[in-house]
Amino acid sequence: MLTAVLVRAVTIFNLIAEGTPEGPVAAQLCSLLGGPLSVTAVSPRELRRMRTRHGVVLRG
């Protein structure tokens, strides 16, 4: 979960510092949102895998 938060923070800082990447709008959106969305999609799966296979439970 921490990774998802950090990836989003880095994306926001890059957007503020450098702006959007060059290219068509579709490429800009994919470049800007690809990392955070993929990490967010993988995180729940990995947390479930840790819980079922290794017995690791996150408490917050």
N, C-alpha and C positions, 0 to 999 in steps of 0.2 A: 504494500500500500504506500509505503514511503517513496518507492520508486515512481509511482504514478504522480504523486504530488510534486516530486522534484522535476520530472520531465515537463510537467505543465508550467512550473515556475521558470525553468530554463527557456521554454518556448515563449513565454510572455516577455522575459528579459531580452531575448533575441529580437522579438517583434518591435519592442521599444527602441532598442539600440540600432538595429539594422533595417527595420521596415520589412515589407514583404519582398520575397525573392522576385527576380525578373522572370517574365514569361507570361503565358496566357493565364487567365483567371483560374481555370481548372488546375493547372500545374501549381499555381500559388497556393491554392487551398490544400491540395494533396501534400505539398511540401510543408506547409504550416501545421496541418492537423494530423498528418500521417503518424508521426512519432507518438504524440500523446494518446491518440485513439488506439493504436496497436498495443501500447503498454497497458492502457486501461482495460483492453479486451483480454489480455493474457493474465493479468493479475488475479482475477477471481478464480480462474482455472488453476493457477499455481497454488493459491491459498487452499483450495479444495483438495488438491493433490497432497499437499503437506499434511492436511488434517487427516485424510483417509489412509495414507501410506505410512506416515511417520508419527501421527498422533500430536502434531504441533497445533496448538490453538492460540489464536491472537485474542488477547483481552484488552479492552480499551475502556 
